[in-house]
């Protein structure tokens, strides 16, 4: 990887994000099968569809920049997904496991929020307004999903998990 310009930095960030989105899309079906609360499952199903749309948006960013996407493995996402895999295989009550899954998902969302925020800022600095707009749209979706997870945790899942912790 070369980082000799803001353009290089933007492309590197986009490559990491594309890899991350693909890893998430591959992992989410496994997450869905581990979830016990129906409202959480519904949120995840909806976000999985958004993830596929976000991947397409990233491909449009590459096209707009005239760059062929060559995503390397997102090492940050690899670590976050392996943390989720440890949670999935842990012995615990299903309510506690769902609370842990939300925690893992929010770590993933915050990684994506940071990446999309940086990439959008780089695109704006480079006056790549179409790319910046596409990234801003995805950033809003990631922030919304993070808020939805927080609300679900506060209003249902953490309460259910707490019952099994006493």
Buried (B, 14 or more C-beta within 10 A) or exposed (E): EEEEEBBEBBBBBBBBBBBBBBBBBEBBEEBBEBBBBEBBBEBBEEBBEBBBEBBEBBBEBBEBBEBEBEBEEBEBBEEBBEBBBEBBEEEEBBBBBBBBBBBBBBBBBBBBBBBBBBBBBBBBEBEBEEBBBBBBBBBEBBBEBBEBBBEBBEEBBBEBBEEEEE
